[in-house]
């Protein structure tokens, strides 16, 4: 299974693409059952802030019930159609990302971020940037209204940030998010089994969840096989690790 030419063009321009119905419902249900069983065993209240930043049910992160959502479904081939065949390092774990209902009224707007930046609870050491190639999200629950824990994106920011880092150097990310004007946020609507393929450098967030339901999703951070050597060069050359679309770059108009 491969992305279409149109989907690849959308990814280049907007920095992400949603593909519906990739993961079979039976696998979604097995993952949900495992996660809910873990939650049913109890959560240490003192660890909730860490789970929120890193992963709930951490004992499941490397188990096949989670990793098979990519490794044993068309999701991997779809990712390879962007990054390149056999160009993705083995995927050995995923982040179990839950968003519990909030009573915020009104809900605050989501705030954009890039992964791999230090925060007190996410495990990234101060003074380091842990970038990667692609964020691959698997939806495990229905999200069909705004402010339901939606995965939220700011389309086109991957190219805006590339210009910022070219001017100031990739280490500028240590000073905080790039200070550029960005487009309006888009809260994504998804169904169980849908996947999101997202460029690392795209601003994103999770919207506050004021629905009555927990939002369940799994996020995988994919690395090109040459990522260790490329390092922060990918911040100033955003298509360095995208073998599957590099020949299309000049055909797609980019934001001004």
Secondary structure, DSSP 8 states (H G I E B T S, - for coil): ----HHHHHHHHHHSEEEETT-S-HHHHHHHHHHHHHHHHT---GGGHHHHHHS-SSGGGTTSHHHHHHHHTSTHHHHHHHHH-TT-B------EEEEE-----SS------B-TT---TTS---TT-----SEEEEEE-S-B-SSSBS-EEE-TTHHHHHHHHHHHH-GGGGGG-S--------EE--B-TT-EEEEETTS-EEE--B-SSS-EEEEEEEE-BTTHHHHTTHHHHSTTTT-TTTGGGGGGS----
